[in-house]
Amino acid sequence: MSEPATPDAASPEEGDDEGRTDRAEQPEQTDEEAAAAREDAATRAPGSGANAVVAALEAAGVETAFGVQGGAIMPVYDALSESSVHHITMAHEQGAVHAADAYGIVRGDPGVCLATSGPGATNLVTGIADASMDSDAMLALTGQVPSDMVGSDAFQETDTVGVTAPITKHNYFASDSDEVGRTVGEAFALANTGRPGPTLVDLPKDVSFGETDRPVGEPTAPERAVPDDEADEEQVEAAARAIETAERPLCLFGGGVIKGDATEQARAFAREFGIPVVTTMPGIGSFPEDDDLCLSWAGMHGTGYANMAITHTDCLIAVGTRFDDRLTGGVDTFAPEAEVVHVDIDPAEISKNVHADYPVVGDAGTVLDQLDAAIGYGDAPDTEAWREQCAEWREEYPMDYAIDPDEPVKPQFVVEAFDAATGDDAYVTTGVGQHQMWAAQYWTYREPRTFVSSHGLGTMGYGLPAAVGARVAADDDREVISFEGDGSFLMTIQELSVAVRENLDITVVVLNNEYIGMVRQWQDAFFEGNHMASQYDWMPEFDTLAEAFGAKGFRIDEYDDVEAVVEEALAYDGPSVVDAHIDPEENVYPMVASGAANGQFALAEDQL
């Protein structure tokens, strides 16, 4: 008899609690109780491989996992039913992996997702690749056909280890019931050791069913994977001398500052020496954007003043960034006047894309403390004139836009309206496209881990499942807003059923221009306006569709609608969807053409 195929994950009938996790009913543990529970999980005899997998999660302190049930992963799910780990059934495996990714970003610990073999595992691939590109800590557990059937093209068999090897920090094929628990524990610990990233454990069904009494132990990463936090003193001293003698120093804070929990040190360093700050997109929130030192984020659609600062700095202090091409533009013209101090935990990133004059390998927070101590009192750079220049650029290239009440609504106005109506610590998730850029440009971010997006891979459809993960991870008194485009939202809209089932208080704002807008913008600029396959005038009415899912739907057609809709959508206790019909011709500016110099940004299409 065939294994059951990956099931549909439709919402349960009214009154049916299957698949639901009511977080409000979960008793909170004290720190002592949590530690005792982890120790119990680490030391008890599990009984089976599947129980060992679950015990390893419990020993690691995992509270929540996201997944979709299926044949080869069924033994693990059976064990999970008796676990303290709360499982949230998603509508699609891609939704599960994005939710786990966002959960981990918000919590600062690896998110966990599960899927069955074959199509279940391959449906995780996009999300695993996304986490890999963004250095997000995550653990994926996949079912696999029995060991003696591997390689036989059995039903729902895929070489999951082979498929995911290029996109994981490390992956494992579990071959022994006695070892599987320790393997899962190691994979979890490794995901968040050094430079974070996704790991995966493939679980053949016979290994899950197999008997074992071996305790899983405390989750531990391999010793060889644990980097030194402190940088070499000679590297630090050389970098410190370069900073001291700089006339136009600039801090560039990347995603590694946030992932390394180094925002406190980063803020203290910049403020102590009066050094202006630019962030990358993954680094948004590492430094408060309403601070006078902050020039917001740089790159293709970064602010003009951030890109001007990078163009004219003579000492770029880059911390936790891999110098992605969307940041640098043409590498040969990036920061052309600067000596580059590059701080990173991963030595492979040093001089990979941009030459580092002063390489400093170590933990972001630790190295910033070392640099702070190494810069002599009274030897700090004099940055007053440089700060004044940066302020002039801010005045010269403001992030403003024109409003005509008789014209279609500008998306920037909608973003700013939601920002004004929410707390400073609200979480914002996005899909990928123009709406992502507007959400990054026109929302003021003050705290780390509050901008949750797909950066390196650029995964459309990320926003809604990420909002589910962020909402589950977040404190209940902090708002979760998801900005989506119409094309992006449609890709994972099924996860709205999960938000309804779980009664998650999220607000999805669809900036609906009836295009995949970034493609349309590039077609206008570089393909003579040929809108081949980019016009989406066949979209459903998302507010009506939201109601069909059981969510609350709202619609914005004109400026007079905005204030009331924002207030009502945020006040609604549960998932709501705002279908905001915006100006279909609005473009994202500033824009640095692909491969161009950062200082040559365009403010209109005719400047490209």
VOGU-3710 file (C-alpha; in Angstrom, 3 decimals, decimal comma):
1> msepatpdaa> 0,000/0,000/0,000  1,356/3,441/-0,924  2,430/6,006/1,608  -0,097/8,821/1,949  0,657/11,858/-0,173  1,288/15,318/1,238  -2,135/16,291/2,588  -4,092/19,433/1,995  -3,923/21,667/5,055  -7,322/23,270/4,827
11> speegddegr> -8,787/25,158/7,743  -10,670/22,931/10,185  -14,411/23,002/10,360  -15,947/25,354/12,904  -15,502/23,923/16,371  -12,713/21,600/15,256  -9,457/22,409/17,056  -7,298/20,090/14,966  -4,021/21,752/14,068  -4,692/24,727/16,283
21> tdraeqpeqt> -2,350/26,050/18,933  -4,062/28,435/21,318  -1,042/30,267/22,677  -3,125/32,045/25,291  -3,836/28,728/26,959  -0,189/27,667/27,153  1,090/28,172/30,722  4,256/30,211/30,960  7,210/28,525/32,620  9,604/30,158/35,024
31> deeaaaared> 13,272/30,126/34,020  13,875/27,386/36,584  11,022/25,263/35,216  12,243/25,729/31,649  15,783/24,707/32,608  14,490/21,632/34,413  12,389/20,666/31,391  15,402/20,966/29,094  17,516/18,839/31,430  14,789/16,193/31,626
41> aatrapgsga> 14,550/16,048/27,834  18,322/15,755/27,536  18,683/12,927/30,048  15,614/10,703/29,699  15,538/7,499/27,656  13,511/8,439/24,571  12,353/4,958/23,515  12,365/5,573/19,756  14,180/7,602/17,146  11,145/9,850/16,678
51> navvaaleaa> 10,955/10,470/20,409  14,666/11,265/20,383  14,117/13,868/17,658  11,444/15,545/19,746  13,498/15,239/22,940  16,361/17,023/21,178  14,038/19,902/20,310  12,834/20,074/23,908  16,397/19,956/25,219  17,214/22,903/22,974
61> gvetafgvqg> 14,347/24,900/24,436  12,288/24,903/21,234  8,803/26,203/21,949  7,196/26,265/18,503  7,551/24,434/15,197  5,818/24,967/11,866  5,097/22,239/9,366  2,884/20,054/7,219  2,179/16,419/8,094  2,905/13,587/5,670
71> gaimpvydal> 3,778/9,918/5,326  7,517/9,732/6,004  7,505/12,332/8,797  4,465/10,790/10,500  6,408/9,025/13,303  7,934/12,347/14,350  4,532/14,007/14,348  3,171/11,178/16,457  5,898/11,851/19,030  5,358/15,595/18,725
81> sessvhhitm> 1,735/15,216/19,814  2,891/14,481/23,378  5,565/17,181/23,407  5,829/20,609/24,992  6,781/21,887/21,514  3,710/23,580/20,057  3,186/22,665/16,414  1,442/24,997/13,982  0,142/23,333/10,838  0,700/25,550/7,812
91> aheqgavhaa> -1,210/25,409/4,540  1,904/24,734/2,450  5,466/23,736/3,255  6,809/26,990/1,806  4,619/28,791/4,328  6,088/26,631/7,095  9,700/27,418/6,237  9,083/31,174/5,885  7,145/31,229/9,160  9,996/29,396/10,901
101> daygivrgdp> 12,515/31,794/9,361  10,636/34,875/10,593  10,037/33,303/14,001  13,779/32,816/14,364  14,547/36,365/13,229  12,216/37,838/15,847  13,267/35,478/18,658  16,987/35,369/17,905  16,980/31,566/18,089  16,656/29,072/15,231
111> gvclatsgpg> 13,148/28,577/13,912  12,063/24,986/13,271  10,041/23,562/10,381  9,000/20,046/9,407  7,935/18,400/6,168  7,590/14,949/4,733  9,772/13,416/2,034  9,682/14,132/-1,690  7,415/17,092/-2,484  7,231/18,082/1,156
121> atnlvtgiad> 11,007/18,463/1,308  11,345/20,139/-2,079  8,645/22,637/-1,122  10,988/23,774/1,662  13,856/24,502/-0,735  12,975/28,120/-1,553  12,695/29,032/2,114  15,910/27,230/3,039  17,742/29,037/0,238  16,243/32,301/1,465
131> asmdsdamla> 17,510/31,667/5,001  20,928/30,734/3,644  21,276/33,932/1,633  20,271/36,046/4,638  22,260/34,037/7,219  19,113/33,184/9,194  19,361/30,431/11,802  16,848/27,673/11,123  16,455/23,912/11,472  14,503/21,885/8,919
141> ltgqvpsdmv> 13,442/18,312/9,679  12,381/16,217/6,702  10,960/12,748/6,525  12,577/10,204/4,213  11,671/6,810/2,841  13,065/3,809/4,789  16,841/3,438/4,513  16,689/0,226/2,483  14,524/1,987/-0,123  16,756/5,038/-0,570
151> gsdafqetdt> 17,986/5,191/-4,155  15,172/2,996/-5,491  12,953/5,861/-6,694  10,417/4,925/-4,050  7,168/6,827/-3,686  7,846/10,381/-2,508  11,615/9,832/-2,516  13,948/12,720/-3,234  17,639/13,075/-2,475  16,943/15,786/0,068
161> vgvtapitkh> 20,513/15,893/1,366  21,854/16,287/-2,170  19,287/18,914/-3,131  19,854/21,038/-0,035  23,631/20,683/0,345  24,393/23,965/-1,511  21,833/25,964/0,491  22,426/24,752/4,051  25,158/25,520/6,526  25,291/21,755/7,008
171> nyfasdsdev> 22,866/18,909/6,479  22,655/15,397/7,866  21,271/12,045/6,785  20,212/10,245/9,964  21,250/6,610/9,818  21,060/5,411/13,413  18,210/5,603/15,922  20,736/5,807/18,759  22,399/8,871/17,222  19,489/10,737/15,661
181> grtvgeafal> 18,631/12,762/18,758  22,191/14,008/19,163  22,304/14,767/15,453  19,187/16,936/15,681  20,605/18,696/18,743  23,876/19,375/16,972  22,064/20,701/13,898  20,026/23,083/16,038  23,080/24,382/17,885  25,146/24,689/14,711
191> antgrpgptl> 22,481/26,833/13,020  23,116/29,659/15,482  26,869/29,203/16,036  29,204/31,731/14,457  27,647/32,993/11,251  24,034/31,775/11,451  22,398/29,708/8,735  19,935/26,901/8,045  20,648/23,264/8,837  18,644/20,188/7,880
201> vdlpkdvsfg> 18,271/16,639/9,170  16,786/14,032/6,836  14,954/11,326/8,811  14,393/7,919/7,191  11,236/6,320/8,495  12,996/3,248/9,893  15,331/5,463/11,923  12,330/7,294/13,364  10,590/4,012/14,208  13,751/2,357/15,566
211> etdrpvgept> 14,150/1,745/19,290  16,686/3,610/21,398  17,247/4,332/25,050  20,189/6,667/24,509  19,556/10,135/25,959  19,986/12,973/23,484  22,213/15,080/25,745  22,630/18,830/25,627  22,542/20,291/22,090  26,115/21,193/21,191
221> aperavpdde> 27,740/22,442/18,007  30,977/20,785/16,860  33,983/22,452/18,473  35,530/23,121/15,078  32,491/25,262/14,162  32,829/27,626/17,133  34,800/30,729/16,069  36,817/33,023/18,291  34,794/36,086/19,304  37,834/38,302/19,789
231> adeeqveaaa> 39,757/39,615/16,819  43,521/39,604/16,510  44,913/42,588/18,438  47,154/43,661/15,552  44,127/43,780/13,243  42,217/45,834/15,783  45,076/48,279/16,375  45,590/48,842/12,655  41,884/49,502/12,124  41,773/51,847/15,112
241> raietaerpl> 44,649/53,961/13,724  42,826/54,252/10,383  39,662/55,435/12,121  41,541/57,944/14,261  43,132/59,633/11,245  39,975/59,681/9,105  38,317/62,975/8,223  35,113/61,475/6,859  34,520/58,159/8,678  31,272/56,304/8,101
251> clfgggvikg> 29,791/53,269/9,866  28,071/50,723/7,651  26,046/48,362/9,824  24,817/45,153/8,167  22,582/42,295/9,161  25,416/40,730/11,138  25,100/43,497/13,738  21,533/42,383/14,431  22,173/38,647/14,202  25,168/39,027/16,492
261> dateqarafa> 23,074/40,941/19,055  25,549/43,788/18,703  23,166/46,732/18,290  23,985/48,091/21,734  27,717/48,125/20,987  27,139/49,515/17,469  25,036/52,406/18,752  27,488/53,198/21,546  30,466/53,159/19,149  28,908/55,528/16,597
271> refgipvvtt> 27,617/57,916/19,253  30,841/58,010/21,248  32,881/59,124/18,245  30,135/61,062/16,428  30,409/58,928/13,299  27,480/59,006/10,829  25,762/55,676/10,215  24,433/53,988/7,099  22,837/50,536/7,184  22,270/47,819/4,659
281> mpgigsfped> 18,694/46,604/4,158  19,291/43,550/6,402  20,797/45,972/8,909  17,661/48,110/9,149  16,890/48,662/12,833  20,475/48,240/13,996  20,614/52,007/14,493  17,527/54,209/15,138  16,527/55,934/11,924  15,317/58,997/13,816
291> ddlclswagm> 18,793/59,542/15,302  20,625/62,547/13,813  23,603/60,323/13,003  21,544/57,898/10,929  21,398/58,335/7,157  19,098/55,316/6,694  20,038/52,505/4,309  22,149/52,557/1,185  22,161/50,729/-2,114  20,014/50,446/-5,212
301> hgtgyanmai> 16,959/52,048/-3,613  18,630/53,528/-0,553  18,454/57,192/0,330  20,387/59,658/-1,755  22,185/60,957/1,321  23,264/57,461/2,378  24,672/56,775/-1,066  26,429/60,149/-1,138  28,031/59,416/2,218  29,347/56,079/0,963
311> thtdcliavg> 30,644/57,751/-2,174  32,624/60,384/-0,258  33,713/58,675/2,967  37,438/58,242/3,443  37,084/55,433/6,019  34,243/52,938/5,765  33,769/50,931/8,965  31,718/47,982/7,675  30,372/45,618/10,322  28,526/42,383/9,533
321> trfddrltgg> 27,899/42,904/5,838  28,761/40,789/2,821  28,720/43,719/0,357  25,863/42,403/-1,757  25,634/43,789/-5,298  22,374/45,604/-4,488  24,344/47,554/-1,887  27,531/48,201/-3,810  26,378/48,814/-7,363  29,539/48,629/-9,419
331> vdtfapeaev> 32,223/47,256/-7,078  34,960/49,240/-8,836  33,163/52,494/-7,984  32,004/51,571/-4,479  33,319/53,883/-1,734  36,051/55,047/-4,127  37,753/57,405/-1,665  37,671/55,084/1,339  39,962/52,794/3,191  37,727/49,892/4,218
341> vhvdidpaei> 37,647/48,388/7,696  35,683/45,141/7,388  34,516/43,404/10,567  32,937/39,973/10,113  32,653/36,691/12,000  33,122/34,766/8,745  36,643/35,114/7,291  35,314/33,947/3,911  33,480/37,272/3,534  36,595/39,396/4,012
351> sknvhadypv> 37,625/40,871/0,624  35,231/38,514/-1,193  33,388/41,338/-2,961  35,039/44,538/-1,703  38,729/44,681/-0,791  39,311/45,176/2,937  42,264/47,420/3,737  41,833/46,495/7,400  40,316/43,015/7,832  39,054/42,303/11,357
361> vgdagtvldq> 37,677/38,813/11,943  35,542/38,338/15,027  32,157/38,744/16,672  30,573/42,104/15,827  29,874/43,227/19,384  33,184/41,999/20,751  35,186/43,677/17,988  33,336/46,977/18,374  34,239/46,921/22,055  37,845/46,191/21,102
371> ldaaigygda> 37,895/49,069/18,621  36,335/51,395/21,163  39,076/50,564/23,656  41,827/50,838/21,046  40,916/54,342/19,902  42,791/56,576/22,309  40,990/59,226/24,326  41,500/62,498/22,501  42,516/60,652/19,347  38,969/60,210/18,046
381> pdteawreqc> 38,355/61,643/14,569  36,983/65,182/14,283  33,725/64,589/12,444  31,872/67,897/12,891  32,390/69,180/9,352  31,637/65,719/7,933  28,386/65,518/9,880  27,406/68,932/8,557  28,051/67,732/4,996  25,870/64,670/5,564
391> aewreeypmd> 23,107/66,911/6,899  23,335/69,034/3,728  22,882/65,937/1,583  19,835/65,008/3,661  18,332/68,418/2,815  19,344/68,184/-0,834  17,918/64,698/-1,451  14,835/64,376/0,786  12,621/61,298/0,696  9,487/63,188/-0,286
401> yaidpdepvk> 6,709/62,671/-2,816  3,862/64,696/-4,298  0,217/64,145/-3,405  -2,770/65,151/-5,529  -6,078/64,317/-3,802  -7,693/63,823/-7,214  -5,099/61,273/-8,307  -4,644/57,615/-7,201  -3,283/57,045/-3,713  0,491/57,055/-3,338
411> pqfvveafda> 1,834/53,890/-1,667  4,256/55,955/0,432  1,281/57,712/2,036  -0,250/54,374/3,061  3,014/53,151/4,584  3,477/56,363/6,550  -0,129/56,251/7,767  0,340/52,790/9,263  3,698/53,795/10,741  2,131/56,799/12,459
421> atgddayvtt> -0,675/54,656/13,887  1,537/51,916/15,372  4,124/51,726/18,130  7,830/52,287/17,680  8,429/48,574/18,266  5,941/47,218/15,708  7,123/44,403/13,436  6,988/44,848/9,674  7,188/41,908/7,288  7,187/42,209/3,522
431> gvgqhqmwaa> 7,087/40,258/0,334  9,432/41,287/-2,462  8,993/44,049/-4,998  8,151/47,736/-5,019  6,047/47,414/-1,860  9,104/46,047/-0,030  11,140/49,101/-0,966  8,408/51,533/0,062  8,024/49,724/3,388  11,772/50,033/3,939
441> qywtyreprt> 11,960/53,669/2,816  8,913/55,242/4,454  8,667/53,429/7,774  10,935/54,700/10,547  12,690/51,733/12,185  14,118/52,176/15,650  14,656/48,660/16,952  16,476/45,536/15,697  14,542/42,515/14,450  11,522/44,656/13,506
451> fvsshglgtm> 12,041/44,628/9,716  11,533/41,042/8,567  12,018/40,562/4,850  13,624/38,472/2,137  16,820/40,207/1,094  19,379/38,149/-0,820  17,065/35,670/-2,536  14,217/38,139/-3,081  11,373/35,684/-2,469  7,941/36,902/-3,504
461> gyglpaavga> 5,244/35,649/-1,154  7,473/35,869/1,925  5,441/38,508/3,756  2,283/36,697/4,887  3,845/33,473/6,257  6,571/35,641/7,802  3,843/37,628/9,558  2,453/34,369/10,958  5,888/33,441/12,309  6,558/36,928/13,639
471> rvaadddrev> 3,174/37,093/15,354  3,699/33,757/17,112  7,167/34,841/18,215  6,280/38,372/19,284  4,908/39,756/22,502  1,152/40,118/22,231  1,212/43,900/22,727  3,385/44,561/19,663  1,704/45,045/16,297  2,605/42,953/13,245
481> isfegdgsfl> 2,067/44,606/9,864  2,741/42,797/6,614  3,167/44,844/3,449  2,574/42,837/0,301  2,142/43,511/-3,384  -0,780/41,998/-5,253  1,444/39,585/-7,184  3,493/38,655/-4,129  0,468/38,194/-1,856  -1,202/35,801/-4,277
491> mtiqelsvav> 1,764/33,396/-4,079  1,196/32,399/-0,444  -2,316/33,696/0,246  -3,376/30,239/1,483  -1,542/30,972/4,747  -4,328/33,419/5,574  -6,319/30,324/6,557  -3,687/29,598/9,212  -3,862/33,142/10,565  -7,633/32,793/10,827
501> renlditvvv> -7,487/29,365/12,456  -4,933/30,560/14,994  -6,718/33,911/15,458  -3,451/35,767/14,886  -3,661/39,519/15,203  -1,868/40,579/12,020  -2,654/43,294/9,506  -1,809/42,592/5,867  -1,600/45,676/3,659  -1,673/44,842/-0,048
511> lnneyigmvr> -0,224/47,730/-2,050  -2,216/46,828/-5,128  -1,101/48,362/-8,430  -2,235/45,449/-10,623  1,325/44,792/-11,728  4,351/42,966/-10,520  5,515/46,498/-10,100  9,278/46,237/-9,931  9,301/44,259/-13,174  7,030/46,885/-14,763
521> qwqdaffegn> 9,376/49,655/-13,541  12,394/47,948/-15,135  10,432/47,271/-18,317  9,622/50,975/-18,566  13,234/51,974/-17,910  15,161/49,368/-19,885  12,733/47,483/-22,194  10,936/50,354/-23,934  7,798/49,911/-21,846  7,074/46,384/-23,052
531> hmasqydwmp> 4,914/45,077/-20,172  5,234/41,447/-21,150  3,677/39,244/-18,402  3,850/41,953/-15,742  0,318/43,387/-15,858  -1,864/41,765/-13,191  -5,269/43,279/-13,924  -6,752/39,832/-13,326  -6,272/40,004/-9,546  -9,153/39,104/-7,221
541> efdtlaeafg> -10,707/41,572/-4,787  -8,447/40,851/-1,830  -10,779/42,409/0,740  -13,602/40,131/-0,411  -11,297/37,129/-0,582  -10,119/37,846/2,960  -13,710/37,601/4,173  -14,064/34,231/2,443  -11,069/33,003/4,461  -12,706/34,289/7,642
551> akgfrideyd> -10,473/37,346/8,010  -11,644/40,949/8,008  -11,361/42,754/4,696  -10,903/46,482/4,058  -10,404/48,503/0,899  -8,688/51,791/0,126  -9,506/53,566/-3,133  -8,811/57,206/-2,313  -7,024/59,338/0,243  -10,206/59,953/2,237
561> dveavveeal> -10,390/56,198/2,957  -6,952/55,895/4,517  -7,367/57,250/8,045  -10,531/55,282/8,863  -9,295/52,053/7,292  -5,959/52,199/9,101  -7,735/52,741/12,423  -10,290/49,969/11,888  -7,816/47,431/10,523  -5,436/47,910/13,447
571> aydgpsvvda> -8,287/47,796/15,952  -9,604/44,491/14,616  -8,651/41,632/16,926  -7,565/39,016/14,430  -6,207/38,846/10,890  -7,230/41,659/8,583  -6,412/42,423/4,965  -6,332/45,939/3,530  -6,618/45,994/-0,258  -5,011/49,380/-0,924
581> hidpeenvyp> -5,425/50,390/-4,563  -2,475/52,635/-5,320  -1,123/54,642/-8,213  -0,200/51,979/-10,811  2,461/54,234/-12,346  4,330/55,041/-9,138  7,967/53,970/-9,163  10,607/53,420/-6,486  13,231/56,148/-6,272  16,049/56,821/-5,645
591> mvasgaangq> 17,397/54,117/-7,928  20,952/53,141/-8,740  21,014/51,346/-12,075  22,446/47,841/-11,883  26,243/48,037/-11,871  26,336/51,832/-11,665  28,058/53,937/-9,017  26,106/54,624/-5,829  26,578/58,360/-6,186  24,909/58,276/-9,601
601> falaedql> 21,416/57,516/-8,319  18,378/58,531/-10,324  15,423/60,406/-8,864  13,294/59,919/-11,992  13,161/57,559/-14,963  14,736/60,042/-17,379  17,876/60,080/-15,197  18,524/56,342/-15,634
//
